[in-house]
Amino acid sequence: MYPEPEYSRPWLKLLAQKGWSVPLWPKEWGGTGWSPLERFIFEHECAQAGAPLVHPMGVRLVGPVILRFGTQEQKQEYLPPIARGDNYWCQGFSEPGAGSDLASLRLQAVREGDHDVNEVFFDDVRVPIRQRIGAEGQGWDCAKYLLEFERGAGIYSPRLRSGFKRVGLMLQTLDSKTDSIHSKAQLVRKFGEVSTDLDTFEMLELQTLMSIGSSASLGDVSYILKLRASRLKQSIGDLGVVAMGEQALRWTPGPARLQTADELQLLTQTVLGDYLNSRAYTIFGGASEIQLGIIARAACTTD
Ligand SMILES: Cc1cc2nc3c(=O)[nH]c(=O)nc-3n(C[C@H](O)[C@H](O)[C@H](O)COP(=O)(O)OP(=O)(O)OC[C@H]3O[C@@H](n4cnc5c(N)ncnc54)[C@H](O)[C@@H]3O)c2cc1C
């Protein structure tokens, strides 16, 4: 989903040197003061250049929560190292029995994880009071605020477009007798459908960004963006794998290395990696069914 720290941290440090690591934050804490459109253009250029994704936990999720709920001392302690890429954050919400139904969490304290990415158990962890963000009992408000960022404020379409471009390149390598069970004409038609969906999504995202002005939070529309981006990510991944046909079965995981692999091999690895990655999109940050429930309730409230 996100690049390993060995790739994303050096990239964040490079961005920090330019003053571009935390564009969403207020200028006094290192923000760029860019308009939403400027942020979009920056993301677009990074995606086109194949730059790694910035790991969002500190910069995009935890940082905004500290900015809103943290004390001045906490801001001074935590925000500069996040902006410099000196530390690495995770968020530990989900529990057996409390994934989608986050409100039934039993955990009473939170700490940074180690490695073993999916299961971390916390027993008798003691957290100094000065590290608690927000007032006592306000943890749920902080968590919900963070999720607004996880579910929407990420600007999805530039990365979706670069993934889609790779699928287009993959299609170009096929002759009319493809390895796929689908004919090239069928694949091209599907490509057209996904292309239209992507254009529509990009317009929605741009329209949303333009409408929020300088606010960092998207509010309820974040659920719609998360839902649609997840579906698009999977449509693009599915199309890439179908186009690859049986080549997809021969793929072996591992970092794609430009200097050793020929271009098609690299493309195959990346498209398949995108596909495997796409499976998680309809689960993390709240499964699609949960987003649909929230959107339905929001629609009923506004009627
Ligand atoms: C790649 C990845 C990264 C993740 N990263 C993190 C992380 O950094 N921190 C963290 O805390 N967690 C993380 N998670 C966990 C993630 O948030 C949960 O997996 C997710 O919320 C779903 O919870 P669950 O797995 O318990 O499934 P369940 O909640 O048991 O859901 C199972 C199925 O039932 C459906 N369902 C459940 N309730 C309803 C309902 N009310 N209405 C309709 N359908 C429903 C769901 O949509 C799903 O299809 C990550 C997960 C993945 C896959």
The ligand as an SDF file (V2000), in Angstrom:
LIG
                    3D

 53 58  0  0  0  0  0  0  0  0999 V2000
   -3.6880   -2.9470    4.1640 C   0  0  0  0  0  0  0  0  0  0  0  0
   -4.3870   -2.6740    5.4560 C   0  0  0  0  0  0  0  0  0  0  0  0
   -3.8860   -1.7050    6.2980 C   0  0  0  0  0  0  0  0  0  0  0  0
   -4.5050   -1.4490    7.5150 C   0  0  0  0  0  0  0  0  0  0  0  0
   -3.9520   -0.5080    8.3140 N   0  0  0  0  0  0  0  0  0  0  0  0
   -4.4560   -0.3130    9.5400 C   0  0  0  0  0  0  0  0  0  0  0  0
   -3.8370    0.6140   10.4410 C   0  0  0  0  0  0  0  0  0  0  0  0
   -2.8630    1.2760   10.1000 O   0  0  0  0  0  0  0  0  0  0  0  0
   -4.3490    0.7450   11.6770 N   0  0  0  0  0  0  0  0  0  0  0  0
   -5.4460    0.0610   12.0720 C   0  0  0  0  0  0  0  0  0  0  0  0
   -5.8930    0.2500   13.1900 O   0  0  0  0  0  0  0  0  0  0  0  0
   -6.0760   -0.8140   11.2590 N   0  0  0  0  0  0  0  0  0  0  0  0
   -5.5990   -1.0250   10.0000 C   0  0  0  0  0  0  0  0  0  0  0  0
   -6.2190   -1.9230    9.1490 N   0  0  0  0  0  0  0  0  0  0  0  0
   -7.3860   -2.6640    9.6090 C   0  0  0  0  0  0  0  0  0  0  0  0
   -8.6980   -2.1500    8.9490 C   0  0  0  0  0  0  0  0  0  0  0  0
   -9.0530   -0.8720    9.4410 O   0  0  0  0  0  0  0  0  0  0  0  0
   -9.8030   -3.1860    9.2030 C   0  0  0  0  0  0  0  0  0  0  0  0
   -9.4170   -4.3920    8.5480 O   0  0  0  0  0  0  0  0  0  0  0  0
  -11.1400   -2.7250    8.6240 C   0  0  0  0  0  0  0  0  0  0  0  0
  -11.6650   -1.6540    9.3740 O   0  0  0  0  0  0  0  0  0  0  0  0
  -12.1730   -3.8590    8.5760 C   0  0  0  0  0  0  0  0  0  0  0  0
  -12.3130   -4.4460    9.8520 O   0  0  0  0  0  0  0  0  0  0  0  0
  -12.2430   -6.0510   10.0440 P   0  0  0  0  0  0  0  0  0  0  0  0
  -11.0450   -6.5400    9.3100 O   0  0  0  0  0  0  0  0  0  0  0  0
  -12.3840   -6.3280   11.5150 O   0  0  0  0  0  0  0  0  0  0  0  0
  -13.5190   -6.6150    9.2660 O   0  0  0  0  0  0  0  0  0  0  0  0
  -15.0070   -6.6520    9.8200 P   0  0  0  0  0  0  0  0  0  0  0  0
  -15.3520   -5.3640   10.5020 O   0  0  0  0  0  0  0  0  0  0  0  0
  -15.2160   -7.9010   10.5870 O   0  0  0  0  0  0  0  0  0  0  0  0
  -15.8050   -6.7020    8.4590 O   0  0  0  0  0  0  0  0  0  0  0  0
  -15.9240   -7.9080    7.6890 C   0  0  0  0  0  0  0  0  0  0  0  0
  -16.9140   -7.6420    6.5480 C   0  0  0  0  0  0  0  0  0  0  0  0
  -18.2150   -7.3050    7.0820 O   0  0  0  0  0  0  0  0  0  0  0  0
  -18.6310   -6.0640    6.5340 C   0  0  0  0  0  0  0  0  0  0  0  0
  -19.3570   -5.2820    7.5460 N   0  0  0  0  0  0  0  0  0  0  0  0
  -18.9760   -5.1100    8.8470 C   0  0  0  0  0  0  0  0  0  0  0  0
  -19.8600   -4.3070    9.4750 N   0  0  0  0  0  0  0  0  0  0  0  0
  -20.7910   -3.9480    8.5510 C   0  0  0  0  0  0  0  0  0  0  0  0
  -21.9400   -3.0950    8.5620 C   0  0  0  0  0  0  0  0  0  0  0  0
  -22.3110   -2.4430    9.6870 N   0  0  0  0  0  0  0  0  0  0  0  0
  -22.6580   -2.9460    7.4340 N   0  0  0  0  0  0  0  0  0  0  0  0
  -22.2750   -3.5970    6.2860 C   0  0  0  0  0  0  0  0  0  0  0  0
  -21.2020   -4.4050    6.2110 N   0  0  0  0  0  0  0  0  0  0  0  0
  -20.4650   -4.5730    7.3090 C   0  0  0  0  0  0  0  0  0  0  0  0
  -17.3640   -5.3290    6.1390 C   0  0  0  0  0  0  0  0  0  0  0  0
  -17.5840   -4.3930    5.1170 O   0  0  0  0  0  0  0  0  0  0  0  0
  -16.4690   -6.4840    5.6360 C   0  0  0  0  0  0  0  0  0  0  0  0
  -16.7970   -6.7920    4.3060 O   0  0  0  0  0  0  0  0  0  0  0  0
   -5.6590   -2.1820    7.9100 C   0  0  0  0  0  0  0  0  0  0  0  0
   -6.2080   -3.1430    7.0470 C   0  0  0  0  0  0  0  0  0  0  0  0
   -5.5820   -3.4020    5.8320 C   0  0  0  0  0  0  0  0  0  0  0  0
   -6.1730   -4.4530    4.9220 C   0  0  0  0  0  0  0  0  0  0  0  0
  1  2  1  0
  2  3  1  0
  2 52  2  0
  3  4  2  0
  4  5  1  0
  4 50  1  0
  5  6  2  0
  6  7  1  0
  6 13  1  0
  7  8  2  0
  7  9  1  0
  9 10  1  0
 10 11  2  0
 10 12  1  0
 12 13  2  0
 13 14  1  0
 14 15  1  0
 14 50  1  0
 15 16  1  0
 16 17  1  0
 16 18  1  0
 18 19  1  0
 18 20  1  0
 20 21  1  0
 20 22  1  0
 22 23  1  0
 23 24  1  0
 24 25  2  0
 24 26  1  0
 24 27  1  0
 27 28  1  0
 28 29  2  0
 28 30  1  0
 28 31  1  0
 31 32  1  0
 32 33  1  0
 33 34  1  0
 33 48  1  0
 34 35  1  0
 35 36  1  0
 35 46  1  0
 36 37  1  0
 36 45  1  0
 37 38  2  0
 38 39  1  0
 39 40  1  0
 39 45  2  0
 40 41  1  0
 40 42  2  0
 42 43  1  0
 43 44  2  0
 44 45  1  0
 46 47  1  0
 46 48  1  0
 48 49  1  0
 50 51  2  0
 51 52  1  0
 52 53  1  0
M  END
$$$$
